Amino acid sequence: MGDKIDLLQGTLEILILKSVSLGALHGYGILLRIQQISQGRLQIPQGSFYIALYRMEHKGLVKGEWGESENNRRAKFYTLTAAGRKQLKKETEKWAEMTDVVGSILSATGEA
Amino acid sequence: MNLFAPIRSWWRAIAHRSRADEDVAAELQFHIDAHTEHLIASGLSPAEAARRAKIEFGRVDVQKEKYRAAIGLRPFHEIGGDLRYGLRSLWRNPSVSLAAILSLALGIGATSAMFNVIYSTLLHPFPYADADRIVNPSLIDEKQPLVPTWFALEPAQYESFIKAQSIDSVLGFLVQGQQETGQQFPEDVSVAFVTPNMNDFLGVPAMLGRGMRLSDGKQDVIVLGYKYWQRRFGGDRAVIGHTLNLDNTVFTIIGVMPPRFTFTETVGNVDAYIPWNAKRAPALLPWIKLRRGVTPEAADADFQPYLNRFKQESPMHFPKEFHVDVQPIAAPYMHRTGRTLALLFVSVVFLLLIGCANCSVLLLARGEARQHELSIRSAIGAGRFRLIRQLLIESFAIAFAGAALGTLLAYWLARLPLKLMPGVFPQEATITMNWPVLGFSIALALLTGVLFGLAPALRFSRPDVSHMMQTRSRTISASGGRSLNLLIGAQIALTFILMGVAAAAITGFMRITSMNLGYDPHHVGFLGIPLKQAPTKNREATASYIARLRDTIAAVPGVLSVGVASSGIPPSQPFGGFGTPASFELLGHTADSAQQALVQLVSPEYFATLKIPLLSGRLWTRDENRQGDFVAVVNQTFVQRYLADRNPVGQQLRTDAVKDDGRPSSMASPNSTDWRQILGVVADHRNNGLERPVAPAIYVPYTTFMWNATQLFIRTAAPPETMLQPLRRAIHVFNPEQRIGGNHIGTLEDSLSVQTIWIQQHTFSVLFSFFGALALFLSLFGIASTIFFATARRQNELGIRMALGARRGHIMWTVSRSTLLTISVGILAGLLANLYLRGLLQKWMPGNNHSPWLLLPVVAVLILGSAVSCLLPAVRAAHADPMATLRSE
């Protein structure tokens, strides 16, 4: 398990937003999807995952609704709200800019 | 971000708390289950999968708490927990919590109630528009500078006066008794002739019908006062448009004034209002509304030339030498009650301080006793902030409950002074709550709670756990003990001051009630007799009418004796006229200083009726009484002051007080100002108010100076009130047109109890006793609970001491020593403060006994009380079984 990456501070929220934007998911589903897409390379602490999720619901970025899961159990499904969609767009742009800047700094070669 | 989302989510978490909790639990359980299934699918055994899933997730209930933290509700739930815990711990010591709450409540209640009384009765008593700009037409007679008199204006003067610079508007009025016939007895109706701008000037609309209009000036219309409307018409709303027959004029009723409008009893109680015109009344008293920004002093200067001119035109309306001194309409009340209320206010502030101090004592003592509990909480990980918050919440709960109870109390207490002191406040004053003051008291209470709740909190929340856990069995820590002692000492000192004042007030009141009046007020009633103003001014006819009326009354069964007196009702005199001492001359005796005496207009039977004994000489005969001239009787004080060196009987005196002043209603005997022989000397009786010494008095026959009213004093076998009907019947037979003033009979005993000083002393003694007792109770309770907590904390130590052979007396001494010392210091401080304040109080409560010996019983009560409140818990501690206390650890 040594090849797993610890989550960068503050990125959990954008990951949740992204996963929910692809379709309604319950909490466990979101976790699975993130791991799936990252092909198991991200280590997400389950405790802080729910805290983040609740905080986002509290802020109105996602909306939870009770429904039936794939194996016919009651589960809470989260969808993106309008505010969440805006937030995702903003955060994605910020992220791209950030990686761009950090990337360009890191890829800089010594120019005399 | 959505602004409403957080609110919605909080609402859900708070209002539907159990639902929200269930949802979180269900969701997390679903997660664990799903994860377990996942792990089983990946090949683990079900048991192992479930175990792994649970371990990875952590505890579900911890997650629930995290959920609340995530949405920012954690402090809310924690405070809820603190509150529940706090209330439970307060409940565990209900007497202490209750005492703390009561201390605060009483302090707050009394203070805001008293301030409300002051505000509603002195600062803002009248329901009139711009009441603060309305002034009485008062002026100071240079010869009688103590009591201001009012000036009246004739119609032409009125017209020119209202154009004065500093005047905004003027309401002219004159109050007169009128007679309504057609009832069983002729009814006395007190009528105010008012300029028709009354309703505009005072800004009070009629409650029923309409108020007066300028066009009403010449009309025969009448507006009724509320009380008169209730009394005469039974509150019939259909009364508008009906008529009322007063002094043979038919008036149409156009309106009824609201209950709070009584035209102020400064000018007597008014039953109804009639538009003034020159035919109805010859002169007017002006109520003046000053222009905005004009001070009374500026107005005085403005009015002086006007009045100087008016004095030339109508000298009898003005004193010889005077200066204008207009006063706000509230000033007479301020003069009468201001000091009383100020003193009471100071005392309730003391009470508030004692209440706060007591609350602090209880909180501090309680905090000391909880050291152990706090240190344990701190040891198992409670943060300092958490502990402070816990203690703060508890003291807030106490402060809040105290403030709430105090507010309720304030409502009730604010009505008390009006009940105790009827007649000294403007009738229109109603007590309403004064929110700023209530706010202040509540803020003070909360501050007390926080401050003294915080003190132990800050100290005990220091993280020195091991030390604090060990201090369990030690004595009270030094700093806590010091502030406790300081508070207890201050409390005792303040209580002492209050009790000292209470003792002075009580003895002062007792002195007044047991005062030798010099006359016997028991079963003596008096009737006011308005007289028809005879245009012919036939003095003999009026004198004989009064004499025959007196004889008629004297013949009524149950009447023992009847006397006539036109001047004043004992024990005091009316304002103005015959109420003020007048100068006189003694034949063959040049005075080196001003000689003054009260001149009393009476019939010879007056002395027997009031049981005032004749000391030497004789009274005047009925014949001399009819004539009125050449005779006089003086009282003992007069003899002592002016005739000490000779035999008073046979001396000659004269006075201008009975000189014909030319007023339309005045009638004087032909030689009224001639020399009068002193026929006899009567014993002194209180004639100048209860608080002042007996004034020298000259009695002359009432026939020497008469006007349109007199009084009959009637000694009856039964209480005088029960005689009203037979008396009225007799008067009716004598003259069907004769009415009696106010349609009621007054009694001399009632007159005593409406004396300002009587009321003042009564109020002082009742309220100060109440305050003193409260303060004592609070302080003693504070002392008792301090010692109770101290012994509770030292139970272990005391157990060891007793096991080692300490005697009970020693144990009791050990636990109460420091408090007893504090109390002694407090009593000493209180004693010094009382002695120091004595001079001040003497000035403010002149009727009181300020002998320092009075403090002795107070000290005794205090020492006894404190000793008992110290000893009770101490005895309890000393009687505890040492083995049981040791084992309980």
Interface residues (C-beta under 8 A of the other chain):
Chain A: H26 G27 Y28 L31 L32 Q46 G47 Y50 I51 A52 Y54 R55 E57 H58 K59 G60 L61 W66 S69 N71 R73 R74 A75 K76 T81 A83 Q87
Chain B: M1 N2 F4 A5 P6 S9 D23 V24 A26 E27 L28 F30 H31 D33 A34 H35 E37 H38 E56 F57 G58 V62 Q63 K66 Y67 A69 A70 I71 G72
